C-alpha cells in the first residue's frame, strides 16, 4: 500500500465519521468565529507571534472618565430629562460597566474550548555517549565506545471528527568503534504517519465539539444574565430619578405650607397688636410656623441626599466640575391622564417571551440536551481504528569487507570504504522503498458500566427538573405581571383621588379664609385647613411618584424596560 492511498483512505474515513454524526438545531461554530469572539492568537512564525509569546505586554488598566456630561450643561445647571439621564447612566455607571466586563471571560471560554483542536509540534534532541567494556570477541572492540545522536520532530492534532493525527520524523546518527559495523557512522531517517479514528464512542463533530457548544451556551446564559442585571440596575437608576422628583416637589409643597404659616403668623401678630385677639391665641400660629420650618429643613436635606445618589448613578460625581452644578430634572411629577385599561393576557405573554430570566431557564434545557448527548456517547463501546505508515531510509559511510583467495591459496580480506551521508537516508525515505504499514481495531466493551448508566439517568432527571423550573418561572412571572398591573391601576386611581382631595382642600382653605376675614371663623380652623391642604398636596406628590415607580416595575416584570427606554445592548 502506498502512502497516498493510505492517506486518502484515512481522510475518507474521517469525512464519513463527520457526515454520520448527529445533527443539532444550533449552528456549529467555526474556529474563525471563535477567533472573532475571544482573544486572538497570532500566527506562528510572524513577528507578532514572537512578541506575543516571549514579550507579552503587561496591561495598563486606565479607567476612562465620564462622557456626554457636557452635552446637558446649560449655563450653570445640568438639565436632564429621563431619557438623557438614562443615557448618562448607560454610558457612565460603574455598576453597569462591571457587569459588562464580567461577560468577557465567558467569551474567552469559547476560544479556550477550541484549544483541544490546536496542533502541537514537539522537537527533541538528546545525544548520548556510552563507553562499556566488552566480554565478547564479536563486540568488535575491547572497549566499545558509541555516540548516539537522535532527533525527533512530531506534529499532533485532533480533528473535530475525533480523528487523532500524528506525523513524526525521527533521525538517528550512531557512531562507534565496532569493527564489525557495516555503516559507521550509521544514519537512519524515518517518517511516521499514525492516526486513530473512533468508530463508536467519541465519533463525529457533534460529540467532540460539545465543550465548544457548552461554552457558547454559557455565553448565551451570561448575556441573558447581563440583560437582566442591567434592567435591575436601570430600574434602580430610574427610581433615583423619581426620588429627586418626589423630594423636589415635596420641598415645594412644604415651602408653600411655610409661606401660608408665615402669612398666618404675621396676621395674628398684627391682630394681637391691635387687640383683636388675646395673647394666648398667638401660640398656635407660632407653633405651626416652627413645625413648617423644621419640615422644610428636612425636605431640603432629603433633596440633597437624593441628588447625590442621582449623581452617583449617572457618573456625575466623577467629574469635579460638573458635580458642583445644580441639577434640573424636566420630567413632570404628575403622570399623564391615560385611563386606558391594560390587556393582562397580552402583557403576560410578552413577559413570557421577553424576560431574560425565563430565557435563561430555557437555555438550561439546551445545555441539558448537550449533557444527554454526552452521557449517551459514554454508553457506547469504545471501538477505534488505528493506522500506521512508516518510510525508512539508511545512510552513512559504508564499510564493505570482501573475502578472496590469494595466490598462495590463503584467504585474504579486502576492506572498501564507500562514502555516504544524510542525503542517502533522506532519498531512501522519500522513495518509500522500505515501508512499514498496518491497520488495527481496538474494542473496549464494558460488560457492565454502572457509572455511565448513572450519568445518563442523572442527565435525564436534570432535564426534567429544569423543565419544571421553566414552568415555575413562567407561573411566577404571570403572578408578578398581574400584581404589577394591579399596583399600577391602584396607583392611577389613587392619583385621581389625590387630585380631587387636593383641589377640595384648596377650596376649603379659600372658603375658611373668607369666613375668617368676615369674623365667622377662628384662627384655629383656618390653620387646620391649611395643614390639611399641605397634607393633601403631599399625598398627591407621593401617589404620583408611586405611580411612576409601579409603572417602572411593570416594565421590568414584562421584560420590556430596555425596549421602552430605547436602550440597545451592544
C-alpha positions, 0 to 999 in steps of 0.5 A: 500500500502506498502512502497516498492511498493510505492517506486518502483512505484515512481522510475518507474515513474521517469525512464519513465519521463527520457526515454520520454524526448527529445533527443539532438545531444550533449552528456549529461554530467555526474556529474563525468565529471563535477567533472573532469572539475571544482573544486572538492568537497570532500566527506562528512564525510572524513577528507578532507571534514572537512578541506575543509569546516571549514579550507579552505586554503587561496591561495598563488598566486606565479607567476612562472618565465620564462622557456626554456630561457636557452635552446637558450643561446649560449655563450653570445647571445640568438639565436632564430629562429621563431619557438623557439621564438614562443615557448618562447612566448607560454610558457612565455607571460603574455598576453597569460597566462591571457587569459588562466586563464580567461577560468577557471571560465567558467569551474567552471560554469559547476560544479556550474550548477550541484549544483541544483542536490546536496542533502541537509540534514537539522537537527533541534532541538528546545525544548520548555517549556510552563507553562499556567494556566488552566480554565478547570477541564479536563486540568488535572492540575491547572497549566499545565506545558509541555516540548516539545522536537522535532527533525527533520532530512530531506534529499532533492534532485532533480533528473535530471528527475525533480523528487523532493525527500524528506525523513524526520524523525521527533521525538517528546518527550512531557512531562507534568503534565496532569493527564489525559495523557495516555503516559507521557512522550509521544514519537512519531517517524515518517518517511516521504517519499514525492516526486513530479514528473512533468508530463508536464512542467519541465519533463525529463533530457533534460529540467532540465539539460539545465543550465548544457548544457548552461554552457558547451556551454559557455565553448565551446564559451570561448575556441573558444574565447581563440583560437582566442585571442591567434592567435591575440596575436601570430600574434602580437608576430610574427610581433615583430619578423619581426620588429627586422628583418626589423630594423636589416637589415635596420641598415645594409643597412644604415651602408653600405650607411655610409661606401660608404659616408665615402669612398666618403668623404675621396676621395674628401678630398684627391682630394681637397688636391691635387687640383683636385677639388675646395673647394666648391665641398667638401660640398656635400660629407660632407653633405651626410656623416652627413645625413648617420650618423644621419640615422644610429643613428636612425636605431640603436635606432629603433633596440633597441626599437624593441628588447625590445618589442621582449623581452617583448613578449617572457618573456625575460625581466623577467629574469635579466640575460638573458635580458642583452644578445644580441639577434640573430634572424636566420630567413632570411629577404628575403622570399623564391622564391615560385611563386606558385599561391594560390587556393582562393576557397580552402583557403576560405573554410578552413577559413570557417571551421577553424576560431574560430570566425565563430565557435563561431557564430555557437555555438550561434545557439546551445545555441539558440536551448537550449533557444527554448527548454526552452521557449517551456517547459514554454508553457506547463501546469504545471501538477505534481504528488505528493506522500506521505508515512508516518510510525508512531510509539508511545512510552513512559511510559504508564499510564493505569487507570482501573475502578472496583467495590469494595466490598462495591459496590463503584467504585474504580480506579486502576492506572498501570504504564507500562514502555516504551521508544524510542525503542517502537516508533522506532519498531512501525515505522519500522513495518509500522503498522500505515501508512499514504499514498496518491497520488495527481495531481496538474494542473496549466493551464494558460488560457492565458500566454502572457509572455511565448508566448513572450519568445518563439517568442523572442527565435525564432527571436534570432535564426534567427538573429544569423543565419544571423550573421553566414552568415555575418561572413562567407561573411566577412571572404571570403572578408578578405581571398581574400584581404589577398591573394591579399596583399600577391601576391602584396607583392611577386611581389613587392619583385621581383621588389625590387630585380631587382631595387636593383641589377640595382642600384648596377650596376649603382653605379659600372658603375658611379664609373668607369666613375668617376675614368676615369674623365667622371663623377662628384662627384655629380652623383656618390653620387646620385647613391649611395643614390639611391642604399641605397634607393633601398636596403631599399625598398627591406628590407621593401617589404620583411618584408611586405611580411612576415607580409601579409603572417602572416595575411593570416594565421590568416584570414584562421584560420590556424596560430596555425596549421602552427606554430605547436602550440597545445592548451592544 
